[in-house]
Amino acid sequence: MLRTRRFGRVDLEVTSAGLGCAPLGNLFAAIDESDVAALLGGAWEDGVRYFDTAPAYGYGLSEMRLGERLQDWLRDEVVVSTKVGVSLTPGEPEPGPWVQPAQNRTHYDYSYDGALRQLESSLTRLQTDRVEVVFIHDVDVAHHGGDQPARFAEAMAGSYRALMELRDQGVIKAIGVGVNEADVCLAAAQQGDFDCFLLAGRYTLLEQDPLDDLLPLCQARDIAIVMGGVFNSGILATGPRPGARYNYAPASAEVLARVEAIEAVCRRFEVPLGAAAAQFPLGHSAVASVVLGARRRDQQAANYAFMTTAIPDELWTALAAEGVVRADAPMPCDPAVDQGDPAR
């Protein structure tokens, strides 16, 4: 059974596992509508009540597909997060990782008015009158290169101000930043009054650098963290097999060796590597949920199995004792960690 966890300082609870809806935008390969229905229906059956999407995912397609299914669910039981920072306009989609996306073009816009328009458009695609959480999307070096400082300043002056006003008015419950770079979240926390961050790929069994600064700051301020990319784009689910991918590229020999060491500990305790990878971030009390992506019902079932596998405390202790994860990383077995309440 999935458990619910407090969403930082916000009057909100989310399931410990959420569904990351980027694949619903046909990321890397098209998904037909029957598979979408089976996937979302299966996630609901598995107890998932937190769904994360964005206009950028399939240029609106992910939001539209999630919106169709929202009509079948009790809206008050669902927590939805989406993002601002990307505007959509009708037209021929530009090349990208999305296969057969919606017929929209995209451009970054972190202005005040842009954020308001983007959120209104998202609500239309989602066929709902509200979303609970809104992140400022991709305001990082990976997407903007040398222009990142200027884009970040634009977001703080524009998107952030718009979201803050909507939060103050009670239109949305929580505002945050969603990126792949912990440094961006740290800068945002230092410069603004954010409730949450969505951080992908940076706090995993392979990477724990946020323990140095971001996670302690979020813990001190009761800022919720949603962790994505906990398999580092694949290798922590598949294991160190030939062709395994780390951060969307073939894994290096060093990474393969590190994963082999982690998997060896898991094998000793008869625990799947993917289960340890999925549950590890929940050891930190600032982490409210782990969002896992899936494109088919069987993948969602595998994610659910990973999240609900019973893991002996001794495995977590061994990972730290053998130096394959940092000794100061809080583990899910830590009695100081609030594991939340069973989802109703």
Secondary structure, DSSP 8 states (H G I E B T S, - for coil): --EEEE-TTSS-EEESEEEE-GGGG-BSS---HHHHHHHHHHHHHTT--EEE--TTGGGGHHHHHHHHHHTTS-GGG-EEEEEESEEEEES---SSSBSS--SEEEEE--SHHHHHHHHHHHHHHHTSS--SEEEEE--SHHHHGGGHHHHHHHHHHTHHHHHHHHHHTTS-SEEEEEES-HHHHHHHHHHS--SEEEEESSSSSS--GGGGTHHHHHHHHT-EEEEE-TTGGGHHHH-S-TT-EETTEE--HHHHHHHHHHHHHHHHTT--HHHHHHHGGGGSTTEEEEEEE-SSHHHHHHHHHHHH----HHHHHHHHHTTSS-TTS--TT-TTS---EE--
